[in-house]
């Protein structure tokens, strides 16, 4: 494997040690992020910009008693690091007491995870341009206009504490999203891909899918209502990424969550979803790998959150675990929803009347007690009648409880990693299937393309 972008392993540890030696606080924590980020942007069927930058940031947290403050710097000389340490200490001495501060972690057993792929770390602007040119050529031949964004990063993170924790982790990621539109702006199609490994970005498929969706979609009227819906994997992922922070025991114990019991406590152990639903996180999951430790040094390992519809666990911060006399459990760093054996074509063929949805946009929370969200369908929404796609239809605003969605799942495809972020940038890895779900609430018509 080639040397990871950013500071070397030796430099990461050396800088961490220097800061800890300079510290005069009761406790100190150092987090270093170092690496490279690049992009390629396409608009109006041409590459309009491409670039990249290297960045290193050092975050220094100083603690006196339970007074905590942090300073961030990108200056790495001994004198400038000393000044940053002193600034964090000066701020910590006058900071309000944090009653939830827990003393820094000491050494932990951290399983190494290979999340750095040379195919991504060594990705050149020329290779990115070739991928972009595939879509441009495809769009031009179909008399369409494409815009796309490719986000690439590669680097390392290190974390060290004055109590003896040290860990480092190298990582890569790439996201590629593409929108194709007709010249009159009345038709639109979208496709995307996300991976740690560039070799798993299917540039030709992305181009084919976006151009095909654009060719086939021009909105026609359909009344709002509750429909059988087939959500393509991206649509599922854009909803499920909101579940990453839902598996939280504190909000449940405090009565602020769907996972709260009416009379206090939480619903761990209860069957809450369809028995086809299995949700877990795994920092070593192939091509969705993440750091094996979190921002305070808690080790991460594979964890089941929902098994056969039953809530298995909820994440507990070190503070909340102490309050409840339990072991801490770190929040998920990725989210995987296990799939099934059904194909998208089989889902469509089994549907008498329903709606096929490509993706969503502008998703916003409504009610955490029902895990409800609203947003818009976008870039390819189709009516299904008698087992076939009959026509493209208008976009909709949806108002949907994810609880109800996960209770009403009828079919699942194999799971794949998706570009689930609305920003088109590399984000928390999300691996999900396409699903067929009953009673999906398309609450009103949207005039958006």
HELIX and SHEET records of a PDB file:
HELIX    1   1 UNK A    9  UNK A   22  1                                  14    
HELIX    2   2 UNK A   78  UNK A   94  1                                  17    
HELIX    3   3 UNK A  118  UNK A  121  1                                   4    
HELIX    4   4 UNK A  125  UNK A  141  1                                  17    
HELIX    5   5 UNK A  198  UNK A  200  5                                   3    
HELIX    6   6 UNK A  203  UNK A  216  1                                  14    
HELIX    7   7 UNK A  233  UNK A  240  1                                   8    
HELIX    8   8 UNK A  241  UNK A  243  5                                   3    
HELIX    9   9 UNK A  249  UNK A  253  1                                   5    
HELIX   10  10 UNK A  318  UNK A  324  1                                   7    
HELIX   11  11 UNK A  344  UNK A  349  1                                   6    
HELIX   12  12 UNK A  402  UNK A  407  1                                   6    
SHEET    1   A 6 UNK A  67  UNK A  73  0                                        
SHEET    2   A 6 UNK A  46  UNK A  64 -1                                        
SHEET    3   A 6 UNK A  27  UNK A  43 -1                                        
SHEET    4   A 6 UNK A 144  UNK A 161 -1                                        
SHEET    5   A 6 UNK A 166  UNK A 182 -1                                        
SHEET    6   A 6 UNK A 188  UNK A 195 -1                                        
SHEET    1   B 6 UNK A 388  UNK A 392  0                                        
SHEET    2   B 6 UNK A 372  UNK A 385 -1                                        
SHEET    3   B 6 UNK A 353  UNK A 367 -1                                        
SHEET    4   B 6 UNK A 225  UNK A 231  1                                        
SHEET    5   B 6 UNK A 435  UNK A 446 -1                                        
SHEET    6   B 6 UNK A 395  UNK A 401 -1                                        
SHEET    1   C 6 UNK A 388  UNK A 392  0                                        
SHEET    2   C 6 UNK A 372  UNK A 385 -1                                        
SHEET    3   C 6 UNK A 353  UNK A 367 -1                                        
SHEET    4   C 6 UNK A 225  UNK A 231  1                                        
SHEET    5   C 6 UNK A 435  UNK A 446 -1                                        
SHEET    6   C 6 UNK A 409  UNK A 412 -1                                        
SHEET    1   D 6 UNK A 310  UNK A 311  0                                        
SHEET    2   D 6 UNK A 303  UNK A 307 -1                                        
SHEET    3   D 6 UNK A 279  UNK A 281 -1                                        
SHEET    4   D 6 UNK A 335  UNK A 337 -1                                        
SHEET    5   D 6 UNK A 430  UNK A 432  1                                        
SHEET    6   D 6 UNK A 416  UNK A 418 -1                                        
END                                                                             
